């Protein structure tokens, strides 16, 4: 029983027996430990975890996993002990609560990763929950509440709204305000919970409400693109034209998100035939490597039977390709679509209101 009450004793004895031995895990970074843990869990265990991580985190962990060779039994035991200890303390501690869990997670996976995990498992203290009362208002109420706020603040609020409500809100803004908000929205990153809570507290006092139900923040290029796709086509063109002058690189990035390769399924057969007449068949074969079955069948159905057979065979037998090469070929086809649209030869409507 005494041994159970003093768990640090066995490691101390081990150090006394072998003072020169250094723990393998103590020399590893947190990313390396997590990579080793995911390797130990196998594909079935690692995939669900990786799906919940940010792209830069997945990239860092993937690099570390690729460097993992043989993980010794001792190292496996050390890593499992460390992660299990954090989990057990979070589950059984009398202190408990968000603050304790934050402390325990920070000790294991670092401050940034701990914050990311807490934002998913503790909705009562996340910015998405804080924004609920405002998100429940109609577009006119939100406009009246935010019309004197800075574009960055308006962009933050819009990142929590549905595309439809955001589009309604945009139609109420002055053109110059719309352009600034779109630019801020496209470059919006994850905002710390404390900052969001401060902003929302001020706005909620103006609106006279509180919040409860969780939402999802969706700022960034995809949100800006989805927003513009929901607006009237002329309004969208006006915003993008102004953004071309202010920030051409950002404007181009938004355009790329507005129309993707898979969106070709929304074009009718005559339009696709017009596009494919200006596309190299090798580019089509490469582009189809990651296409959905629906898009593949539709595109191949727009060319002659003989050409379709040639393209399908070439796509199948060219083997594995780098993703960037596939995306480059897809982008060539998208550029043809954009050019034909700008020349008035093609009508592209991806969920725009009034079209």
N, C-alpha and C positions, 0 to 999 in steps of 0.2 A: 504493500500500500504506500510505503514511504517513497518507493521509486516512482510510483504514479504521480505523486504530488510534486516531485522535483524532476521534471522531464529534462532539464538541461544537463543533468549529471552524466548520462552516458556519453554525449559528445565530448564533455570535458575529459572523461577517462580515455577516450580514443585519442584526443590530442596529447595526453600525457604519455600514452604508449608510443605514439609516433609524432613527435613534435615537428618534424620536418615536413610532414604531409600537409598539402594545401588542398582544400575542397575544390573540386572541379567547378561546381556551380558558382562558387564565390568569385571565380575569374570570368564569368560570363555576364554579358549585358542582359537587360530584361528582355530585349527583342530576341536574343539568342536562346534564352530560357523558354520563351513562349514558342519559338520555332521548334525547339526540341520537344516540348510538350505536345504540340500539334502533330509532329512526326510520330510520336509514341501513340497518339490517339488513332492514327491511320486516317485514310481518306474519309470514311463515313463520319468520323468524329471531328475532323478538321474543317471540312467544307461548310457546315452550318455556322461555325465560329467565324471563318473568314468572310462569309457573306455579310456579317454584321460590322465589319471593320471598314474604315475609310480606305480609299484607293492607295494613298501613300503608305498607310500602315501595312496593307496587304503586300505591297511591293517590297518594303523593308523586311517583312517576315519571310516572304518567298525567297529573297536573296539568302537570308540566314538558313532557311530550310534546305536550300540547294547545297549549302556548304556542310550540312550535317552528314557525317559519314556513319560510323558505328557509335551508337550511344551506349556507353558501358552500363552495366547493371547498377553500379554505385551511383552514377550520375542520374539514371532514371529514378532511383529511390530518392535522391536529394531533391530533384525537381518536383516529383509527386508530393513529397513531404511539404515543400514550400507552398505549393498551390493549394493543397488540401488544408494546410494550417490556416490560410487566409479564408477559405470557404467555411471551415468549421467555426472560426472566430466570428465571422459575419452571421452565422446561423445561430450560434448558441450564446453569444455574449449578452450579458445582462444590460450593458450600456446600450447596444444596438443603435438604431436610427441612422439617418443619413450621414451625420458627422462621423460616427464611428466607422461606417462602411467606407466612407471616403478615405479615412485615415488608413484603414486596412488595405484597401485597394492601391493607394498611393505607395504603400510599402512594398507591394508586390509588382505592380505593373507600371508605376510612374504616374506623375500628376496628370499629364495630358490624357493618357489612356483611361485613367480612373474617372476623369471628368466625362469622357465619352460614354463609359459604361453607365455611370450614374444618370446621365441624361435619358437613358433608355429605361432603366429600372426604377427610377424615382420620379414619376411624372408630377408629383405634387410640388416639386421645386424646380421644374424645368421651365424655360422661357415659353414653350408651347402652351403650357397650362396658363401662364400669366396672360397670354394674349387672347384667351377664349372670349371674354366679354366683348372685346372690340370686334373679333371675327364674327360674332353672332349678329352684329348690326347689319343693316342693309347698306348698300353702297353710298347712298346719299348721306346717311348718318356718319359714315366713316369719312367721307369727303369734308363734311362740315367740321368734324373733329380735327382733321389733319391739314386743312387747307393753308394754315399758317406755319406748318412744321417744315423742317429742313427736308430736302429730297432724300437724304440718307434715312431719316426716320420713316418717311412714307414708304420707301423701298423695303425697310424691315417689316412694316405692317403688311404690305402686299405679299411678302414671302410666306405668310400664313394663310392667305385667302385662296379660295378656289379660282381657277382661271376665269370663270364666268363673272364672278363678283369683281375680280381685279379689272377685267375689261370694262365693266360698267363704271368702275371708279375712274379709269383712265379717260373715258369719254367726257368726264366732268372737268378734267384739268385743262389748264392752258397748254398750248403746244410746247412752249419752252419748258414748262414744268414736266410734261410727259417725257421729253427727251432726257432731262436730267435724272428723273426717277428710273427710267429704263437703264441708263448707264450705271447708276448705283446698284440697281437690282442685279444686273449681269455680273457685277464684280463683288457681290455680297458674299461674305464667308460666314462661317458659324460664329454667332455672337455669344460671348460669355453670358451665363445666366444672370449674373449680377447686373450687367449693363441693361439687359432686356427688362429685368424686373424694375429697374429705376425708371426707364422710359415708360413702361406700361403703367407704373404707379401714378405718374403725372397725368397720362392720358385717361386713366380710369377715374381719377379725381375729377377731371373735366366732364367725363361721361357719367359719373355717379354710379359706378358698378364695380363688381369684383369678378373673379374668374374661377373656373373649376375644371371643366372637361379638357383633356389634352388634345393638342393639334400637332400637325407636322410642319416644320419650317422647310421651305423648298426654294431658298434663294439660289442665285447663280445663273449661268448661261441658259440652262434648260428651262428654268422658270421664265426668264426674259423672253425666250423663244416661244414658249407655250402661250405667254401673255400676248405677244404680237400676233400669233396665229389666231387668237380669239377676237382680235380687234377688226374693225372695218378695214378692208384692203387699202383704201386711200390713206387712212390714218397710219397704218403700218408703214407704208411707203414713205410718208412724210417723216416719221420718226427715224427710220433707217437712213434716209437721205441726210437728215441733220446730224445723225451719229457718224455718218461717213466723214463729215467735215471735222467733227470733234475728236473722234477716236476710231480711225479706220480699222485698226486691228480688232478692236472689240466688236465693231459692226460686222466684220467678216466672220468672227467667231459665232455671233448670234445667228447670222444667216445660215451657217453650217448646221446649227442645231434646229433651225426652223424647218428645213427640208432634209430628211435623211434618205438613204438609199432604200430603206423599206417603205418609205412613203410613195415610191413608184407604184405600189399596188393601188393607190388612189387615182391614178391616171387611167383614162379609158384606152382602148386598143388603138384607135387612130393616133392619139397623142403619143403613145409609146412607140408606135411604128415610126413616127416622125423623129423621135429621139434616137432610136436605134439605127436609123439610116445614117446618122452622123457619128456612130460609135464603132471603134475598131472591135472586131469580133474577139480578139485575144483579150482586150480589156473586159469585155462582157464575160468571157470564160473565167477570168480571174475574179471578177466582182461577184460571180455566183457562188464562190467557194463558201461564203458565210451567209448566203441568202436563205430566207425561209422557203419552204416548199411552195407556198402560195405564190411568192414573188417569182421564184425560179420558173414555175409552170406558166405564169402569166407572160413573162418576158420571152421565154422560148416559144410560146404560142403566137408571138407577134412577128416572128421571122419565118422564113420558109422551112419546110420539114427537113430538107437537106442541111440547111445552115444550122438548124436547131440541133440536129444529131451531131454535127461537127463540133459545135460549141460545148455540148454536154460531154462528149468524149474527151475533148481537150481539158475541160474543167476537172474531169474525173482522173485523168491520167497524168496531170502535171504535178501531182504529189502535194506534199505539205508546203505551204507558203507562209512567209512572215505576214503577220496581221497588218503591218503598215503598208505592205505592197498591195494587199487586197483592198484596204481602205483607199489607197491612192487610185486604184482603178475605179472604185465606186465613186470617188470624188470627181473623176473625169466625166462620168455619166451625169452626175448631178450638175456639173458646170454646164453641160449641154442643155439640160433642162432650164437652168437659170438664164442662159443666153437666149434660148428660144422664147422664154417668157418675156424677157426684156425687149425682144424684137416684135412682140405681139403675135408670135406664131403659136403660142401655147398658153393655156389658161391653167394655172396651178392654184387650187383652193384646198388648203389643209385646215379645215375647221374654222374658217373665218366667218364672222358674223356678217350677214347681209349679202353673202355670195351664194 
